[in-house]
Amino acid sequence: MTVATRLSFPRWYRSARMVQRNLLVYKHGWMVIFSGFFEPVFYLFSIGLGLGALIADVEGMSYAAFVAPGLLAASCLNGAITDGCFNIFFKLHFQKTYDGILATPMRVADVAFGETLWAVARGAIYAAGFLIVMFVLGVVTGRHVLLSPLALLAFPAAVLSAAAFSSIGVCITTFIRRVEDFDFVIGLGVTPMFLFSGTFFPLSRIPAPVRQLVELLPLYHAVALLRALTTGLVTGGLLAHLVYLVVVGVGAFMLAVWRLERALVK
C-alpha cells in the first residue's frame, strides 16, 4: 500500500488508545512524569524570590510576578519536549514500538496525534501544578504573582502552548537520526529559547535586531500570552500570540505526520 493511500486524518478514538498505552507504561513509574515539573519551580524560588528581592519592580510589577509566567511557559515546554521528542525517538528507532502498532487498524496520523495528546497531557499537568504553586506562593508570602482574575484563563492558554510545543517536538523528532543530535536540540534550541524569550527580562532591554529574531520563537509567544493573562496587562497583541501558537502547532503536526508516513509506511 502506498503512502498516498494511507494518508488520513487522525481518529480520536484510535489516538486515545495511544494515550491509554502510555498510561499503562507509566503505571508504576509515575514519578518520572513529575520529575520535570520541579526545575521551573526551583527557578521560581531561587530567581523569582531570591534574586527578585534584590531587583526593583519590572514593568510595574514585582520581579517574581514578572518571571513566574515565563517559567510557567517553560514548564509546559519541559513536559512537551520530554514526551514529544525524547520518548518518541526511542520508540521509533530503538524499541520499534510503532511497527507493531501499525500492523493493527491504527494509522500513522492516529499514532502521531495520540503521542501528541500524551505530550500535551504531561505539559498540562506541569502547568496545573505550577499555577497552584504560584497561587500558594502568593498566599503564603503575601507577594502575589497572580495579579489578575484573567489568570483563570492561564491554564487553557498553557495547554494551548503545550499543544504547540508538543507538535513541534514530534516534528523535530522526525529529523533526528542519532542520540547525539539531541545535543543540538537542547543546546542550540531549547536552552537559548529558555534564556532569551523574555522569561527573565523584558525584550525592550535588548537590541531591536535581536528582539525581532526572538519574536519568531514559539516560547516567546507563550511567555507573552501567559504574562498578559497572569498580570492583566492585555493588549491587542494577545490575539497574535494565540494565532501564532495555533498556526505553528498545526503546521508542525502536519509536517510530522507527513515525515512519519515516509519513515514508517513501507
C-alpha positions as CSV (number, residue, x, y, z in Angstrom):
1,M,0.0,0.0,0.0
2,T,1.4,3.4,-1.0
3,V,1.9,6.4,1.3
4,A,-0.7,8.3,-0.6
5,T,-3.4,5.8,0.0
6,R,-2.7,5.6,3.7
7,L,-2.6,9.3,4.5
8,S,-5.6,10.2,6.7
9,F,-6.8,12.4,9.4
10,P,-6.4,11.1,12.9
11,R,-9.4,9.4,14.5
12,W,-9.7,10.4,18.2
13,Y,-10.9,7.0,19.4
14,R,-7.8,5.4,17.9
15,S,-5.5,8.1,19.2
16,A,-7.0,7.6,22.6
17,R,-5.5,4.1,22.6
18,M,-2.1,5.6,22.4
19,V,-2.8,7.7,25.5
20,Q,-4.2,4.5,27.2
21,R,-1.0,2.7,26.3
22,N,1.2,5.4,27.8
23,L,-0.8,5.4,31.0
24,L,-0.2,1.7,31.4
25,V,3.5,2.1,30.7
26,Y,3.8,4.8,33.3
27,K,1.6,3.0,35.8
28,H,4.5,2.0,38.0
29,G,6.8,4.9,37.1
30,W,4.6,8.0,37.6
31,M,7.4,9.8,39.5
32,V,9.2,10.1,36.2
33,I,6.4,12.2,34.8
34,F,6.6,14.7,37.7
35,S,10.4,15.0,37.7
36,G,10.5,17.6,35.0
37,F,8.0,19.8,36.9
38,F,10.4,20.7,39.7
39,E,13.1,22.5,37.6
40,P,10.9,25.6,36.8
41,V,9.7,25.6,40.5
42,F,13.3,25.8,41.7
43,Y,13.9,28.7,39.3
44,L,10.8,30.5,40.7
45,F,12.0,30.2,44.3
46,S,15.7,30.9,43.6
47,I,15.4,33.6,41.0
48,G,11.9,34.9,41.4
49,L,12.0,35.2,45.2
50,G,15.8,35.2,46.0
51,L,17.2,37.3,43.2
52,G,13.9,39.2,42.9
53,A,14.4,40.6,46.4
54,L,17.4,42.5,45.1
55,I,15.7,43.8,41.9
56,A,13.3,46.8,41.7
57,D,9.9,46.4,40.1
58,V,10.0,45.3,36.4
59,E,7.4,46.9,34.2
60,G,5.3,48.0,37.2
61,M,5.3,44.6,38.9
62,S,7.5,42.6,41.3
63,Y,10.2,40.6,39.6
64,A,8.6,37.4,40.9
65,A,5.3,38.3,39.2
66,F,7.2,39.1,36.0
67,V,9.2,35.9,35.9
68,A,6.6,33.4,37.0
69,P,4.5,33.3,33.8
70,G,7.7,32.8,31.8
71,L,8.6,29.8,34.0
72,L,5.1,28.6,33.6
73,A,5.6,28.6,29.8
74,A,9.0,26.8,30.3
75,S,7.2,24.2,32.4
76,C,4.9,23.5,29.5
77,L,7.9,23.2,27.2
78,N,9.6,20.8,29.5
79,G,6.7,18.4,29.6
80,A,6.0,18.6,25.9
81,I,9.6,18.1,24.8
82,T,10.2,15.2,27.1
83,D,7.4,13.1,25.7
84,G,7.0,14.7,22.3
85,C,10.7,14.4,21.4
86,F,12.8,12.0,23.6
87,N,10.3,9.3,24.2
88,I,9.1,9.2,20.6
89,F,12.6,9.0,19.3
90,F,13.4,5.9,21.3
91,K,10.1,4.2,20.4
92,L,10.8,5.0,16.8
93,H,14.5,4.0,16.4
94,F,15.2,1.5,19.3
95,Q,12.1,-0.1,20.6
96,K,10.4,-0.2,17.2
97,T,7.1,0.3,19.0
98,Y,5.2,1.7,16.1
99,D,6.0,-1.2,13.8
100,G,3.7,-3.4,15.8
101,I,1.1,-0.8,16.3
102,L,0.8,-0.1,12.6
103,A,0.1,-3.8,12.0
104,T,-3.3,-3.0,13.6
105,P,-6.0,-0.7,12.1
106,M,-4.1,2.2,13.6
107,R,-2.6,4.6,11.1
108,V,0.4,7.0,11.3
109,A,-1.9,10.0,11.9
110,D,-3.6,8.2,14.7
111,V,-0.3,7.3,16.4
112,A,1.1,10.9,15.9
113,F,-2.0,12.5,17.3
114,G,-2.1,10.1,20.3
115,E,1.5,10.7,21.1
116,T,0.9,14.5,20.8
117,L,-2.1,14.2,23.1
118,W,0.0,12.4,25.7
119,A,2.7,15.1,25.5
120,V,0.0,17.8,25.9
121,A,-1.3,16.0,28.9
122,R,2.1,16.0,30.5
123,G,2.6,19.7,29.8
124,A,-0.9,20.3,31.2
125,I,-0.1,18.5,34.4
126,Y,3.1,20.6,34.8
127,A,1.1,23.8,34.0
128,A,-1.6,23.0,36.6
129,G,0.9,22.2,39.3
130,F,2.9,25.3,38.6
131,L,-0.2,27.5,38.7
132,I,-1.1,26.0,42.1
133,V,2.5,26.8,43.3
134,M,2.1,30.4,42.0
135,F,-1.1,30.8,43.9
136,V,0.1,29.2,47.2
137,L,3.3,31.3,47.0
138,G,1.3,34.5,46.9
139,V,-0.9,33.4,49.8
140,V,2.0,32.3,52.0
141,T,4.4,35.1,51.3
142,G,2.0,37.9,50.6
143,R,3.9,38.7,47.4
144,H,1.3,37.8,44.8
145,V,2.4,36.6,41.4
146,L,-1.1,36.1,40.0
147,L,-2.2,39.7,39.7
148,S,-5.4,39.5,37.7
149,P,-8.7,37.5,37.6
150,L,-7.7,36.7,34.0
151,A,-5.2,34.3,35.5
152,L,-8.1,31.8,35.4
153,L,-7.5,31.7,31.6
154,A,-3.8,31.0,32.1
155,F,-4.4,27.2,32.3
156,P,-6.2,26.8,28.9
157,A,-3.6,29.1,27.4
158,A,-0.8,27.0,28.9
159,V,-2.5,23.8,27.5
160,L,-2.5,25.5,24.0
161,S,1.2,26.4,24.5
162,A,1.9,22.8,25.4
163,A,0.0,21.6,22.3
164,A,2.1,23.8,20.1
165,F,5.3,22.7,21.8
166,S,4.3,19.0,21.6
167,S,3.6,19.2,17.9
168,I,7.0,21.0,17.4
169,G,8.7,18.3,19.5
170,V,7.2,15.4,17.4
171,C,8.2,17.2,14.2
172,I,11.8,17.7,15.4
173,T,12.0,14.0,16.3
174,T,11.4,13.1,12.7
175,F,14.6,14.9,11.7
176,I,16.7,13.3,14.4
177,R,18.8,10.3,13.4
178,R,21.2,9.8,16.3
179,V,21.1,10.3,20.1
180,E,23.9,12.8,19.8
181,D,21.6,15.1,17.7
182,F,19.7,15.9,20.9
183,D,22.7,18.0,22.0
184,F,21.9,20.4,19.2
185,V,18.1,20.4,20.0
186,I,18.8,21.3,23.7
187,G,22.0,23.3,23.3
188,L,21.0,25.3,20.3
189,G,17.2,25.2,20.6
190,V,15.6,24.7,24.0
191,T,18.2,26.5,26.1
192,P,18.5,29.7,24.1
193,M,14.7,29.9,23.9
194,F,14.5,29.5,27.6
195,L,17.1,32.2,28.3
196,F,16.2,34.8,25.7
197,S,12.4,34.6,25.1
198,G,11.5,37.2,27.7
199,T,11.4,34.7,30.5
200,F,13.8,36.6,32.8
201,F,14.0,40.1,31.4
202,P,11.9,42.4,29.2
203,L,12.8,42.2,25.5
204,S,12.9,46.0,25.4
205,R,16.3,45.7,27.1
206,I,17.9,44.0,24.0
207,P,18.8,45.5,20.6
208,A,16.0,45.7,18.0
209,P,17.5,43.2,15.5
210,V,17.9,40.6,18.2
211,R,14.4,41.3,19.6
212,Q,12.9,40.7,16.1
213,L,14.6,37.4,15.9
214,V,13.4,36.4,19.4
215,E,9.8,37.3,18.4
216,L,9.9,34.4,15.9
217,L,10.4,31.8,18.7
218,P,7.4,29.9,19.9
219,L,8.4,30.2,23.6
220,Y,8.3,34.0,23.3
221,H,4.7,33.9,22.2
222,A,3.8,31.5,25.0
223,V,5.5,33.7,27.6
224,A,3.9,36.9,26.3
225,L,0.4,35.2,26.3
226,L,0.7,33.8,29.8
227,R,2.2,37.0,31.2
228,A,-0.6,39.1,29.8
229,L,-3.2,36.8,31.5
230,T,-1.5,36.5,34.9
231,T,-0.7,40.2,35.2
232,G,-3.8,41.6,33.5
233,L,-1.7,43.7,31.0
234,V,-3.8,42.6,28.0
235,T,-3.1,44.3,24.7
236,G,-4.1,43.8,21.1
237,G,-1.2,41.6,20.5
238,L,-2.8,38.8,22.6
239,L,-4.7,37.5,19.5
240,A,-1.5,37.5,17.5
241,H,0.1,35.2,20.1
242,L,-2.8,32.9,20.0
243,V,-2.9,32.7,16.2
244,Y,0.9,32.1,16.1
245,L,0.7,29.2,18.5
246,V,-2.2,27.6,16.7
247,V,-0.7,28.0,13.2
248,V,2.7,26.8,14.2
249,G,1.3,23.9,16.2
250,V,-1.0,22.7,13.3
251,G,1.8,23.2,10.7
252,A,4.3,21.3,12.8
253,F,1.9,18.4,13.4
254,M,1.1,18.1,9.7
255,L,4.7,18.1,8.7
256,A,5.4,15.5,11.4
257,V,2.7,13.2,10.1
258,W,4.0,13.5,6.5
259,R,7.5,12.6,7.6
260,L,6.4,9.8,9.8
261,E,4.4,8.4,6.9
262,R,7.5,8.3,4.8
263,A,9.5,6.6,7.6
264,L,7.0,4.1,8.7
265,V,4.8,3.2,5.8
266,K,6.6,0.7,3.6
